[in-house]
């Protein structure tokens, strides 16, 4: 088997571990709002921690190495906030009837609170899947490149990524499942967000490798960190507090950070 095929298979295994997270989210009853609140807080903890501790730091290290300490630090911070602005613009461009953050008049005879909550949760899950998918795309490219150079050395990286993709799968599937009641739909979105990693590997191999450099890679990573932090603060945490007690969402947030921290420490 060629190194290209081995690298692609390792990247696919790491990315598709989001499906394991989907299965974990299915253990709770759909009517258990405390679990939903905890899961959303957990998802926010996962995304905030990995963004600020791992992705941002990795982007900064790469950009400083290429551009020097001062310019590299500035480019990292600018890219981080550009990512926030991009996702904020996407949020605003969503039609108001589909965007739960936009004020609108509601005919309560046509749309109950339960139905509105389902729409809100569904949209939140889709946005989370989008953010994680964007994050997984360059991550898949990085995994592929390392596996292509030396498959043996890439295995610890693949295992670490696979472990921290499990809570990312929960982040996507929990709100989708509560909104639709469909385990298949929740699994599909989670699966697709993980599929971004092998797609990132494939696109990188076919298209991006000739033009990809450390500066572009660092800017993408920093922007992804901004996107994930924005979604955590704008959607996941407010919803977590809305569907459960304040302390439950905070406990979920802290546990999400702990799980992600351990997954990153395992293969230092």
For each residue, the residues with C-beta under 8 A, 3 or more apart:
1: 5 6
2: 5 6
3: 6 7 147 148 151
4: 7 8 148 205
5: 1 2 8 9
6: 1 2 3 9 10 147 151
7: 3 4 10 11 143 144 145 147 148 151 154 201
8: 4 5 11 12 144 198 201 202 205
9: 5 6 12 13
10: 6 7 13 14 143 147 151 154 155 158
11: 7 8 14 15 140 143 144 147 158 197 198 200 201
12: 8 9 15 16 197 198 201
13: 9 10 16 17 158 162
14: 10 11 17 140 143 158 159 161 162 165 197
15: 11 12 18 136 140 161 165 194 195 196 197 198
16: 12 13 19 191 194 195 197 198
17: 13 14 20 21 161 162 163 165 166 169 194
18: 15 21 22 132 165 166 168 169 172 190 191 193 194
19: 16 22 23 169 187 190 191 194
20: 17 23 24 165 166 169
21: 17 18 24 25 165 166 167 168 169 170 171 172 173 190
22: 18 19 25 26 169 170 172 173 183 186 187 190 191
23: 19 20 26 27 187
24: 20 21 27 166 169 170
25: 21 22 28 39 169 170 173 174 177 186
26: 22 23 173 177 183 186
27: 23 24
28: 25 32 35 36 39
29: 32 35
30: 177 178 181
31:
32: 28 29 35 36
33: 36 37 243 244
34: 37 38 244 245 248
35: 28 29 32 38 39
36: 28 32 33 39 40 174 175 178 243 244
37: 33 34 40 41 240 241 242 243 244 245 248 249 252
38: 34 35 41 42 240 244 248 249 251 252
39: 25 28 35 36 42 43 170 174 175 252
40: 36 37 43 44 124 174 175 236 237 239 240 243 249 252
41: 37 38 44 45 236 237 240 248 249 250 251 252 253 256
42: 38 39 45 46 167 170 171 252 253 255 256 259
43: 39 40 46 47 128 167 170 171 174 232 236 252 256
44: 40 41 47 48 232 233 236 237 240 252 253 256
45: 41 42 48 49 252 253 254 255 256 257 258 259 260
46: 42 43 49 50 164 167 168 170 171 256 257 259 260
47: 43 44 50 51 128 131 132 168 171 228 229 231 232 236 256
48: 44 45 51 52 228 229 232 233 253 257
49: 45 46 52 53 54 256 257 260 261
50: 46 47 53 54 55 164 228 260 264
51: 47 48 54 55 56 224 225 226 228 229 232
52: 48 49 55 56 57 225 229
53: 49 50 56 57 261 264
54: 49 50 51 57 58 264
55: 50 51 52 58 59 135 221 222 224 225 228
56: 51 52 53 59 60 76 80 221 222 225
57: 52 53 54 60 61
58: 54 55 61 62 218 221
59: 55 56 62 63 76 79 80 218 219 220 221 222 225
60: 56 57 63 64 72 73 76 218 222
61: 57 58 64 65
62: 58 59 65 66 214 215 217 218 221
63: 59 60 66 67 72 73 75 76 214 215 218 219 222
64: 60 61 67 68 69 72 73 76
65: 61 62 72 214
66: 62 63 72 213 214 215 218
67: 63 64 71 72 75 215
68: 64 71 72
69: 64 72 73
70: 73 74
71: 67 68 74 75
72: 60 63 64 65 66 67 68 69 75 76 218
73: 60 63 64 69 70 76 77
74: 70 71 77 78
75: 63 67 71 72 78 79 215 218 219 222
76: 56 59 60 63 64 72 73 79 80 218 222
77: 73 74 80 81 222
78: 74 75 81 82
79: 59 75 76 82 83 218 219 220 222 223 226
80: 56 59 76 77 83 84 222 223 225 226
81: 77 78 84 85 226
82: 78 79 85 86 223 226
83: 79 80 86 87 222 223 224 225 226 227 230
84: 80 81 87 88 226 227 229 230
85: 81 82 88 89 226
86: 82 83 89 90 223 226 227
87: 83 84 90 91 127 131 226 227 230 231
88: 84 85 91 92 230 234
89: 85 86 92 93
90: 86 87 93 94
91: 87 88 94 99 101 127 234
92: 88 89 99
93: 89 90
94: 90 91 98 99 123
95: 98 99
96: 99 102 104
97: 104
98: 94 95 119 123
99: 91 92 94 95 96 102 123
100: 116 119 120 123
101: 91 234
102: 96 99
103:
104: 96 97
105:
106: 111 116
107: 110 111
108: 111 112
109:
110: 107
111: 106 107 108 115 116
112: 108 115 116
113: 116 117
114: 117 118
115: 111 112 118 119
116: 100 106 111 112 113 119 120
117: 113 114 120 121 179
118: 114 115 121 122 178 179 180
119: 98 100 115 116 122 123 179
120: 100 116 117 123 124 179 239
121: 117 118 124 125 175 176 178 179 239
122: 118 119 125 126 175 176 179 180
123: 94 98 99 100 119 120 126 127
124: 40 120 121 127 128 175 235 236 239
125: 121 122 128 129 172 173 174 175 176 179 186 189
126: 122 123 129 130 176 189
127: 87 91 123 124 130 131 231 235
128: 43 47 124 125 131 132 171 172 175 193 231 235 236
129: 125 126 132 133 172 176 189 190 192 193
130: 126 127 133 134 193
131: 47 87 127 128 134 135 224 227 228 231
132: 18 47 128 129 135 136 168 171 172 193 196 228
133: 129 130 136 137 192 193 195 196
134: 130 131 137 196 224 227
135: 55 131 132 138 139 196 224 227 228
136: 15 132 133 139 140 165 168 193 194 196 197 200
137: 133 134 140 141 196 197 199 200 203
138: 135 141 142 200 217 220 221 224
139: 135 136 142 143 161 197 200
140: 11 14 15 136 137 143 144 196 197 198 199 200 201 204
141: 137 138 144 145 200 201 203 204 208 212 217
142: 138 139 145 146 217
143: 7 10 11 14 139 140 146 147 154 157 158 161 197 201
144: 7 8 11 140 141 147 148 200 201 204 205
145: 7 141 142 148 149 204 209
146: 142 143 149 150 153 154 157
147: 3 6 7 10 11 143 144 150 151 154 157 158
148: 3 4 7 144 145
149: 145 146 153 154
150: 146 147 153 154
151: 3 6 7 10 147 154 155
152: 155
153: 146 149 150 156 157
154: 7 10 143 146 147 149 150 151 157 158
155: 10 151 152 158 159
156: 153 159 160 267
157: 143 146 147 153 154 160 161 267
158: 10 11 13 14 143 147 154 155 161 162
159: 14 155 156 162 163 266 267
160: 156 157 163 164 263 264 266 267
161: 14 15 17 139 143 157 158 164 165 197
162: 13 14 17 158 159 165 166
163: 17 159 160 166 263 266
164: 46 50 160 161 167 168 260 263 264
165: 14 15 17 18 20 21 136 161 162 168 169 194 197
166: 17 18 20 21 24 162 163 169 170 263
167: 21 42 43 46 164 170 171 256 259 260 263
168: 18 21 46 47 132 136 164 165 171 172 193 194
169: 17 18 19 20 21 22 24 25 165 166 172 173 190 193 194
170: 21 22 24 25 39 42 43 46 166 167 173 174
171: 21 42 43 46 47 128 132 167 168 174 236
172: 18 21 22 125 128 129 132 168 169 175 176 186 189 190 193
173: 21 22 25 26 125 169 170 176 177 186 187 189 190
174: 25 36 39 40 43 125 170 171 177 178 186
175: 36 39 40 121 122 124 125 128 172 178 179 239
176: 121 122 125 126 129 172 173 179 180 182 185 186 189 190
177: 25 26 30 173 174 180 181 182 183 185 186
178: 30 36 118 121 174 175 181
179: 117 118 119 120 121 122 125 175 176
180: 118 122 176 177 185 186
181: 30 177 178
182: 176 177 185 186
183: 22 26 177 186 187
184: 187 188
185: 176 177 180 182 188 189
186: 22 25 26 125 172 173 174 176 177 180 182 183 189 190
187: 19 22 23 173 183 184 190 191
188: 184 185 191 192
189: 125 126 129 172 173 176 185 186 192 193
190: 18 19 21 22 129 169 172 173 176 186 187 193 194
191: 16 18 19 22 187 188 194 195
192: 129 133 188 189 195 196
193: 18 128 129 130 132 133 136 168 169 172 189 190 196
194: 15 16 17 18 19 136 165 168 169 190 191 197
195: 15 16 133 191 192 198 199
196: 15 132 133 134 135 136 137 140 192 193 199 200
197: 11 12 14 15 16 136 137 139 140 143 161 165 194 200 201
198: 8 11 12 15 16 140 195 201 202
199: 137 140 195 196 202 203
200: 11 136 137 138 139 140 141 144 196 197 203 204
201: 7 8 11 12 140 141 143 144 197 198 204 205
202: 8 198 199 205 206
203: 137 141 199 200 206 207 208
204: 140 141 144 145 200 201 207 208 209 212
205: 4 8 144 201 202 209
206: 202 203
207: 203 204 210
208: 141 203 204 211 212
209: 145 204 205 212
210: 207
211: 208 216
212: 141 204 208 209 216 217
213: 66 216 217
214: 62 63 65 66 217 218
215: 62 63 66 67 75 218 219
216: 211 212 213 219 220
217: 62 138 141 142 212 213 214 220 221
218: 58 59 60 62 63 66 72 75 76 79 214 215 221 222
219: 59 63 75 79 215 216 222 223
220: 59 79 138 216 217 223 224
221: 55 56 58 59 62 138 217 218 224 225
222: 55 56 59 60 63 75 76 77 79 80 83 218 219 225 226
223: 79 80 82 83 86 219 220 226 227
224: 51 55 83 131 134 135 138 220 221 227 228
225: 51 52 55 56 59 80 83 221 222 228 229
226: 51 79 80 81 82 83 84 85 86 87 222 223 229 230
227: 83 84 86 87 131 134 135 223 224 230 231
228: 47 48 50 51 55 131 132 135 224 225 231 232
229: 47 48 51 52 84 225 226 232 233
230: 83 84 87 88 226 227 233 234
231: 47 87 127 128 131 227 228 234 235 236
232: 43 44 47 48 51 228 229 235 236 237
233: 44 48 229 230 236 237
234: 88 91 101 230 231 238
235: 124 127 128 231 232 238 239
236: 40 41 43 44 47 124 128 171 231 232 233 239 240
237: 40 41 44 232 233 240 241 249 253
238: 234 235 241 242
239: 40 120 121 124 175 235 236 242 243
240: 37 38 40 41 44 236 237 243 244 248 249 252 253
241: 37 237 238 244 246 249
242: 37 238 239
243: 33 36 37 40 239 240
244: 33 34 36 37 38 240 241 248 249
245: 34 37 248 249
246: 241 249 250
247: 250 251
248: 34 37 38 41 240 244 245 251 252
249: 37 38 40 41 237 240 241 244 245 246 252 253
250: 41 246 247 253 254
251: 38 41 247 248 254 255
252: 37 38 39 40 41 42 43 44 45 240 248 249 255 256
253: 41 42 44 45 48 237 240 249 250 256 257
254: 45 250 251 257 258
255: 42 45 251 252 258 259
256: 41 42 43 44 45 46 47 49 167 252 253 259 260
257: 45 46 48 49 253 254 260 261
258: 45 254 255 261 262
259: 42 45 46 167 255 256 262 263
260: 45 46 49 50 164 167 256 257 263 264
261: 49 53 257 258 264 265
262: 258 259 265 266
263: 160 163 164 166 167 259 260 266
264: 50 53 54 160 164 260 261 267 268
265: 261 262 268
266: 159 160 163 262 263
267: 156 157 159 160 264
268: 264 265
